[in-house]
Structure formats: C-alpha cells, structure tokens
C-alpha cells in the first residue's frame, strides 16, 4: 500500500479500476490493478447502524465466506479448510463458513482487490487485511468497528471475561485508531523473528554459548568465517526480502527509545501516523541526526560477514543456501521453521535465538537491552460494513472462534502462526520458545505497513550504501527527504497541524 498519494489520485485510480474490470467477485483473481488502494484522509464513518450483540439469535441458517490468500502448498490451504470445518462442527447456531482463496502476487495487489471488493459491497464477510490500512478503510465507511464486540465476552474462550482479554496485553492497541478509538480489525497472529542457526556447525567449532550482545555475535561470525564458511546469509535483492530493513529497524529502535515518550502523544505505547507528523514538525524525528543515523556504520561492519552477493539474493535463494549449509545463520520469521523442517534436503538440526543487542561499546546511544523484530499484529481479519443482520452476527461469531484458544491452536498447528493470545494449549513441539523475548518497536517508521516510500527506499539506498556508491550522510539525507515528503502529504490529506494538535483536537 502506498500511503503517500493524494486523495484525488486514489479516487481516480479506483475509478480506473472499476472501469477496466469492475469489482472482482469472490473467489476470483484480481483482474485489474490501480496505482494505489487507499489514502490517509477522511473523517471516519460510523458503523453504529450495524452494531448488535454478538450473541444475537439468527433468524435461520446462514452462510458466510472467509477471504484469505491462497498459500504455496496444499497443506497450508488445507489448514484453512480444517479451521473452517472445525468451526462449522463447533457452532450450534446454524452458521456455515466456506473459505474463499484469492490469488495475488504481492500485498499491493491484495489491497487493490480488497478495496474494490469493499467499495463494490461484495467482499467476503470476514476478510484478511493489515491493521493500518484497515483503519483507513474504516474512515471511508468500508469496515465495521469491532470495539463494541471486543468489550463483550467471547463465547469460545475458556478463561477471559471479554473478547479483548483473549489477546496479549497491548496487541489490540496497535489495531486501534488513537484519535477515534475504533478497532476495525483483530489479529490472528503475531510475528517472532529469530536468528536460525546450524547447531552441528556451532558444536563442531566449539561455540557453546549463544550470543546476547552484538559484539558476541561478531566474535562468533569471526570464528565461522575463519573456518571457511559464511557466517550469515542475508537476502537484499529487494525490499520484500526484509533483511536489511529488519537490521536497520532493530538497531534504530535501540538508540531512539528515550525519545518515544515525547513522540507518543496518546500514551498508548504505539506511535501512529499523526504522531510521526507531529514529531517530525517538532524536530524529534530527524534521520540525519547522529542518534538516528547510528545503524549505518554498524550495518556496514556487519555486512562483511554476510554471504557474498547479498544484494542479488532473494529470500527463497537465501533459505535454500541455509538448507544446503552454505551459511551458518539466517534471520527469518518464526513460521519459516516449519518450511525448514519439512524440507527433505535438511540434514542438520536447527536452533534459534533472538538477535543480540547493542551495547555502549557500539554506540553511546545504546539502551543495552534487546529489541526484536516482530510483535506486530499479523493476519488481521476485518468485517465489511456491507455485512448486516444475520451475516454480521455470523461473521462476529466466526471471528470470535478464530481468536479463541482453540482457534489459535488450530492456526498454530496448521500454519505455524505465532499466537497473539495469552493461553494456547496446543502448539507444535518445534515452536517451543518461539515468542518475543525482548522489546518490540513502538515506532515502526520504516515498516512496509506504515509507509511504502520509506520502506522501499530504505533497502534501495541500503544497497548503494553497502556497495560504497553513496555515503552514510547521503543515505540519511535521502531517507530524511522521503520522510519530509511523506509527512507533508499526510498532513495535507488529513488536515493535521499544530493548531489542531495533529488531529487530536477536532
């Protein structure tokens, strides 16, 4: 999603999309693409007319559909089917859920498809989204506010007084619009990003202690490199390969933490877009400032231990290299462990640990505690505003099942999603310990869901920087110019300014 287009451009893109192919019906593949799928504008739309009790009786049997992305393997697609089947067998209300698999090549195509479905009023009753675009869709009157239902008990939960209480503390807050308080989506997973390593290689080289600090990691890299192997496999062919962006964000989180209290105006522990704008205007966010630029020389140093040709490696190739034991370590999201273990070519034992933290030896700005990638809402589900009556009641009921202990266990077992809930009784043995050990980012400035321009250019500039084609100062200046462009567009489209406290004072 590109969040930086003007409202007029977005509307023209949607009109073009509708003119070319119309709204895609459920079960289809997106037939046309628009240049963008939403903008950060609008004053919000009420869904109060759709609100009703989640335990309201249905007038009769009702069928709803669940819109999700088609997975790469039949086993993963079957996992979705098993979840729907379990719900159909569990609920006693006459509700039947069918899974609608939608093909798409990337998140932009999915968002284009979803936007056209929502505008056309033909979206599935429960559909995949991301938490930030879901808030923007709600502002346009396209989604239901789930907050009233979250305050009620979840009939499928064994231990919580309200649906809200199912979730790990603070996770749902990331789905809430800090200005309006609405919650247009709920997460069915979160992400734990870990360093996976070759246990056999570590043992052979006498590496018995896993690293806690960055310097300890470098020492291990030096031992592995001296033995003739590549210490770390990094994919940096495109922004979607994540690795450079992950490292940059983790290091930055550890140096700018003292600024967060002043940036987080709402005090909810999450920095939203309007707060980013306010912080930029006040000079609190300045990517050319030494505190913000700390990660760059550290990344340059770290890159000497990466598998050669990293700027030409994509994530799939990097994973293959790890399986072939061409490198000792690799960063990956938690559910990648399932892919590794099920690979027939794997003939070594895999371990994992959290990425080590910076200390004062690395930078005076280090807070000397771990910050991990992950902890954000994942696999968010929302309900279109077009759902009403029995359809809305059924959609709420199904979403409550998905976000219960049983639903989380099914999703973890079949898809290896890291549950966002407090209690899950059934998890794959190999996933034991797959949780967030340190802090996670409160300011996801360079995240793809926050701003596509910054996210894309972070990797592109990173490639040039690591190749020695631009300096660290040029990198920071270019990225800071992106930030300025983003902030100005956001302020204009949302009418955020100092006079109205960047949207907090209507």
PALUMVO-13542 format. One record per residue (C-alpha): residue number from 0; chain; z negated, y, x negated. Coordinates in steps of 0.5 Angstrom, whole numbers, plus 500, padded with zeros to 3 digits. Each point is the difference from the previous one (the first is absolute). Example, Ala and Ser with C-alpha at 12.3 -4.5 7.8 and 13.67 -1.06 7.14 Angstrom:
BEGIN
 vokol kese   z   y   x
     0    A 484 491 475
     1    A 502 507 498
end
This chain:
BEGIN
 vokol kese   z   y   x
     0    A 500 500 500
     1    A 502 507 497
     2    A 495 505 503
     3    A 503 506 497
     4    A 506 501 505
     5    A 500 506 504
     6    A 499 498 508
     7    A 507 502 501
     8    A 503 496 495
     9    A 496 494 503
    10    A 502 501 507
    11    A 507 501 498
    12    A 499 493 496
    13    A 497 497 507
    14    A 506 502 504
    15    A 505 498 495
    16    A 496 493 500
    17    A 501 500 508
    18    A 507 502 500
    19    A 502 495 495
    20    A 497 494 503
    21    A 495 501 505
    22    A 493 497 500
    23    A 499 493 497
    24    A 498 495 505
    25    A 494 496 498
    26    A 502 494 496
    27    A 506 504 496
    28    A 501 502 493
    29    A 500 508 500
    30    A 508 502 501
    31    A 499 507 497
    32    A 496 504 495
    33    A 498 507 501
    34    A 498 504 494
    35    A 493 501 502
    36    A 496 497 505
    37    A 494 505 501
    38    A 497 507 498
    39    A 493 502 500
    40    A 501 505 506
    41    A 498 500 507
    42    A 493 502 503
    43    A 499 493 503
    44    A 501 496 506
    45    A 494 498 505
    46    A 500 492 502
    47    A 495 501 505
    48    A 504 498 505
    49    A 501 493 497
    50    A 492 499 498
    51    A 497 495 504
    52    A 494 495 499
    53    A 502 494 495
    54    A 497 495 505
    55    A 504 502 506
    56    A 503 495 504
    57    A 507 498 500
    58    A 504 500 507
    59    A 503 494 498
    60    A 503 496 494
    61    A 503 505 494
    62    A 505 499 494
    63    A 500 505 494
    64    A 503 500 494
    65    A 498 501 493
    66    A 504 503 495
    67    A 500 498 493
    68    A 504 500 493
    69    A 504 493 499
    70    A 497 497 494
    71    A 504 497 494
    72    A 497 493 501
    73    A 500 496 507
    74    A 493 498 498
    75    A 498 507 501
    76    A 504 501 506
    77    A 496 494 503
    78    A 494 503 498
    79    A 501 506 505
    80    A 502 495 505
    81    A 494 496 499
    82    A 496 506 501
    83    A 503 502 507
    84    A 499 493 502
    85    A 493 500 499
    86    A 499 506 504
    87    A 504 497 506
    88    A 496 494 500
    89    A 493 504 499
    90    A 501 506 505
    91    A 499 498 507
    92    A 503 506 503
    93    A 507 497 501
    94    A 503 504 494
    95    A 505 497 496
    96    A 503 503 494
    97    A 506 499 496
    98    A 502 502 493
    99    A 506 505 499
   100    A 502 499 493
   101    A 504 506 497
   102    A 505 500 494
   103    A 499 506 496
   104    A 501 501 492
   105    A 495 506 499
   106    A 495 504 503
   107    A 504 506 502
   108    A 505 495 504
   109    A 494 497 503
   110    A 497 507 502
   111    A 507 502 502
   112    A 501 494 505
   113    A 492 501 503
   114    A 502 508 501
   115    A 506 498 504
   116    A 496 495 504
   117    A 494 504 501
   118    A 505 506 503
   119    A 504 496 504
   120    A 494 497 503
   121    A 502 493 498
   122    A 495 498 495
   123    A 496 494 500
   124    A 493 500 503
   125    A 497 499 493
   126    A 504 502 494
   127    A 499 501 493
   128    A 499 507 497
   129    A 497 503 494
   130    A 493 505 501
   131    A 503 506 498
   132    A 507 500 504
   133    A 496 497 506
   134    A 496 507 500
   135    A 507 504 500
   136    A 503 495 506
   137    A 493 501 504
   138    A 501 508 499
   139    A 507 499 503
   140    A 497 496 506
   141    A 503 494 498
   142    A 494 496 499
   143    A 493 498 503
   144    A 494 503 498
   145    A 495 494 498
   146    A 494 503 499
   147    A 497 499 507
   148    A 501 493 500
   149    A 497 499 493
   150    A 494 503 503
   151    A 499 494 505
   152    A 498 493 498
   153    A 506 495 497
   154    A 499 494 505
   155    A 503 496 494
   156    A 495 502 495
   157    A 493 496 499
   158    A 496 505 496
   159    A 502 507 502
   160    A 497 505 505
   161    A 507 504 500
   162    A 507 498 498
   163    A 499 506 495
   164    A 495 496 497
   165    A 504 494 498
   166    A 503 504 494
   167    A 498 501 493
   168    A 496 507 500
   169    A 505 506 499
   170    A 506 496 501
   171    A 502 502 507
   172    A 498 507 498
   173    A 507 500 496
   174    A 503 499 506
   175    A 497 506 504
   176    A 503 507 500
   177    A 495 504 497
   178    A 502 506 505
   179    A 500 497 507
   180    A 496 493 498
   181    A 505 496 503
   182    A 502 493 498
   183    A 507 498 501
   184    A 500 493 496
   185    A 495 495 498
   186    A 501 496 493
   187    A 500 492 500
   188    A 499 500 492
   189    A 499 504 494
   190    A 502 499 493
   191    A 497 498 494
   192    A 504 501 494
   193    A 498 496 494
   194    A 502 498 493
   195    A 502 493 500
   196    A 500 496 493
   197    A 501 494 497
   198    A 494 496 499
   199    A 502 495 495
   200    A 503 505 495
   201    A 494 504 500
   202    A 496 494 499
   203    A 504 498 494
   204    A 500 507 497
   205    A 492 500 501
   206    A 500 505 505
   207    A 494 498 504
   208    A 497 507 503
   209    A 505 504 505
   210    A 500 507 498
   211    A 496 505 504
   212    A 503 506 497
   213    A 507 503 498
   214    A 498 499 492
   215    A 498 493 501
   216    A 507 499 504
   217    A 504 503 494
   218    A 496 495 495
   219    A 502 494 504
   220    A 507 503 500
   221    A 500 500 493
   222    A 498 493 499
   223    A 505 498 504
   224    A 505 504 497
   225    A 498 497 493
   226    A 501 493 503
   227    A 508 502 501
   228    A 499 500 508
   229    A 501 506 504
   230    A 493 503 503
   231    A 502 503 506
   232    A 506 499 505
   233    A 502 507 503
   234    A 505 501 505
   235    A 503 507 500
   236    A 507 500 503
   237    A 499 504 506
   238    A 494 503 504
   239    A 500 494 504
   240    A 498 496 494
   241    A 493 503 500
   242    A 497 499 493
   243    A 501 507 497
   244    A 498 503 507
   245    A 493 496 500
   246    A 498 501 493
   247    A 501 508 501
   248    A 496 500 506
   249    A 495 496 497
   250    A 499 504 494
   251    A 500 506 504
   252    A 495 498 505
   253    A 495 499 494
   254    A 501 507 498
   255    A 500 504 506
   256    A 495 497 504
   257    A 495 506 499
   258    A 505 505 504
   259    A 500 495 506
   260    A 494 503 504
   261    A 503 507 499
   262    A 507 497 503
   263    A 498 496 505
   264    A 498 506 505
   265    A 499 495 506
   266    A 495 496 496
   267    A 502 493 503
   268    A 502 498 493
   269    A 507 500 500
   270    A 505 505 498
   271    A 505 502 506
   272    A 507 504 499
   273    A 497 506 503
   274    A 494 500 494
   275    A 505 499 495
   276    A 504 506 502
   277    A 493 504 500
   278    A 498 497 493
   279    A 507 502 497
   280    A 499 507 503
   281    A 493 501 497
   282    A 503 497 493
   283    A 495 494 501
   284    A 506 495 499
   285    A 505 502 494
   286    A 504 495 497
   287    A 501 504 494
   288    A 492 501 499
   289    A 497 496 494
   290    A 496 496 505
   291    A 506 497 504
   292    A 504 499 494
   293    A 495 495 496
   294    A 504 494 502
   295    A 507 501 497
   296    A 498 499 493
   297    A 496 494 502
   298    A 506 497 503
   299    A 504 502 494
   300    A 495 496 496
   301    A 499 494 505
   302    A 508 499 500
   303    A 500 498 493
   304    A 497 493 503
   305    A 505 499 505
   306    A 505 495 501
   307    A 507 503 496
   308    A 505 503 505
   309    A 495 502 505
   310    A 504 506 503
   311    A 505 495 502
   312    A 495 494 503
   313    A 499 500 508
   314    A 494 497 503
   315    A 504 493 501
   316    A 502 499 493
   317    A 493 502 497
   318    A 497 495 505
   319    A 505 495 497
   320    A 498 502 493
   321    A 493 499 501
   322    A 501 493 503
   323    A 504 498 494
   324    A 494 502 496
   325    A 505 506 496
   326    A 494 504 501
   327    A 492 499 501
   328    A 498 505 505
   329    A 503 504 506
   330    A 498 504 506
   331    A 501 498 507
   332    A 497 501 507
   333    A 496 494 502
   334    A 504 496 504
   335    A 505 499 495
   336    A 495 495 497
   337    A 503 495 506
   338    A 507 501 497
   339    A 498 498 493
   340    A 496 494 502
   341    A 506 498 505
   342    A 505 501 494
   343    A 502 493 498
   344    A 501 502 493
   345    A 493 502 499
   346    A 496 496 495
   347    A 494 504 498
   348    A 494 503 503
   349    A 500 507 502
   350    A 494 504 500
   351    A 499 507 503
   352    A 496 506 498
   353    A 499 508 502
   354    A 504 505 496
   355    A 495 503 495
   356    A 497 507 500
   357    A 501 506 495
   358    A 494 502 496
   359    A 498 506 496
   360    A 504 497 494
   361    A 506 501 504
   362    A 499 507 503
   363    A 495 505 501
   364    A 501 500 508
   365    A 499 492 501
   366    A 495 499 505
   367    A 499 493 497
   368    A 500 496 506
   369    A 506 495 503
   370    A 505 503 504
   371    A 504 495 503
   372    A 507 500 504
   373    A 499 497 507
   374    A 495 501 505
   375    A 505 504 505
   376    A 502 498 507
   377    A 505 495 500
   378    A 504 496 505
   379    A 499 505 505
   380    A 501 499 507
   381    A 501 505 506
   382    A 502 500 507
   383    A 506 505 503
   384    A 498 505 505
   385    A 505 497 505
   386    A 495 494 501
   387    A 496 501 506
   388    A 497 496 505
   389    A 499 492 499
   390    A 505 501 494
   391    A 495 505 497
   392    A 494 495 502
   393    A 503 494 497
   394    A 502 504 493
   395    A 493 502 499
   396    A 497 493 501
   397    A 505 497 495
   398    A 498 506 495
   399    A 493 498 501
   400    A 501 493 499
   401    A 504 501 494
   402    A 495 505 497
   403    A 494 495 501
   404    A 497 494 495
   405    A 505 495 503
   406    A 506 504 500
   407    A 498 503 493
   408    A 499 492 497
   409    A 507 498 503
   410    A 503 506 497
   411    A 497 499 493
   412    A 502 492 500
   413    A 507 501 502
   414    A 502 507 497
   415    A 494 501 495
   416    A 499 506 502
   417    A 493 503 498
   418    A 496 501 506
   419    A 498 507 502
   420    A 494 497 504
   421    A 492 499 498
   422    A 500 493 501
   423    A 505 495 500
   424    A 498 493 500
   425    A 506 496 497
   426    A 504 502 494
   427    A 505 496 495
   428    A 495 498 494
   429    A 505 503 495
   430    A 499 507 503
   431    A 492 500 499
   432    A 498 506 497
   433    A 507 504 502
   434    A 496 506 502
   435    A 499 507 498
   436    A 495 501 494
   437    A 500 507 498
   438    A 502 506 504
   439    A 507 502 503
   440    A 504 506 500
   441    A 498 506 505
   442    A 506 504 498
   443    A 506 496 501
   444    A 504 505 497
   445    A 506 496 497
   446    A 500 495 505
   447    A 506 498 504
   448    A 497 501 507
   449    A 497 507 498
   450    A 507 503 497
   451    A 506 497 498
   452    A 503 505 496
   453    A 493 500 495
   454    A 500 492 501
   455    A 508 500 498
   456    A 500 505 494
   457    A 493 497 497
   458    A 504 494 498
   459    A 507 503 498
   460    A 496 505 496
   461    A 496 495 497
   462    A 506 496 498
   463    A 502 506 496
   464    A 494 502 497
   465    A 499 493 497
   466    A 507 500 497
   467    A 498 506 497
   468    A 505 504 504
   469    A 495 505 502
   470    A 493 502 498
   471    A 494 500 504
   472    A 500 507 501
   473    A 507 500 503
   474    A 497 494 504
   475    A 494 503 503
   476    A 504 507 502
   477    A 506 496 503
   478    A 495 496 505
   479    A 496 506 501
   480    A 506 504 502
   481    A 501 494 505
   482    A 493 501 503
   483    A 502 507 501
   484    A 506 498 504
   485    A 496 495 504
   486    A 494 505 501
   487    A 505 506 503
   488    A 504 495 504
   489    A 493 497 503
   490    A 497 507 501
   491    A 506 503 504
   492    A 501 494 504
   493    A 493 499 503
   494    A 498 508 499
   495    A 495 498 495
   496    A 497 506 497
   497    A 494 503 497
   498    A 499 504 507
   499    A 499 494 504
   500    A 496 496 494
   501    A 507 496 499
   502    A 499 497 507
   503    A 493 499 501
   504    A 499 506 504
   505    A 505 500 506
end
